[in-house]
């Protein structure tokens, strides 16, 4: 299973873009950085997860879950 999501990068460069999207009523249920994204899957009980980051204006972190 492959699950991509946008993340807030360490430098906070995309925070303005997030605020702009929220201004036009995009409703983010939750915002993640690299650590909280990994904690989310760990707390959900997933153990076989690999993570990759695609850097860009809006960085995207991808969780690849191997289900046995």
C-alpha positions in Angstrom: 0.0 0.0 0.0 1.4 3.4 -1.0 0.2 6.5 0.9 1.5 9.9 -0.1 0.8 13.1 1.8 2.1 16.7 1.8 4.3 17.6 4.8 5.5 20.8 6.4 9.2 20.9 5.8 11.7 21.8 8.5 12.3 25.3 7.2 8.5 26.1 7.1 8.7 27.3 3.5 5.3 26.0 2.6 3.4 27.4 5.6 2.3 30.5 3.5 0.9 28.1 0.8 -1.0 26.2 3.5 -2.5 29.4 4.9 -3.5 30.5 1.4 -5.2 27.1 0.8 -7.0 27.3 4.2 -8.1 30.9 3.3 -9.9 29.5 0.2 -11.5 26.9 2.5 -9.4 23.9 1.9 -9.9 21.9 5.1 -6.7 20.1 6.2 -7.8 17.5 8.8 -4.2 17.2 10.1 -0.8 18.6 9.2 2.4 16.5 9.4 6.1 17.0 9.4 8.5 14.1 8.8 8.5 12.9 12.4 4.7 13.2 13.1 3.9 11.4 9.8 6.1 8.4 10.9 4.5 8.5 14.4 1.0 8.4 12.9 1.7 5.0 11.3 3.6 3.7 14.3 0.6 4.6 16.6 -1.8 3.0 14.1 0.1 -0.3 14.6 1.9 -0.5 11.3 5.4 -2.0 11.6 6.6 -2.7 8.0 6.7 0.9 6.7 9.3 2.5 4.5 9.3 6.3 4.0 10.5 8.5 1.2 10.5 12.2 0.7 9.9 14.1 -2.5 11.3 17.6 -2.0 9.7 20.5 -3.8 7.6 23.6 -3.1 5.2 21.4 -1.2 7.2 18.4 0.0 5.5 15.1 -0.1 6.3 12.1 2.1 5.4 8.7 0.9 4.7 5.7 3.2 5.0 2.3 1.7 3.3 -0.3 3.9 4.1 -3.9 3.3 1.3 -6.1 4.5 2.2 -9.7 5.1 
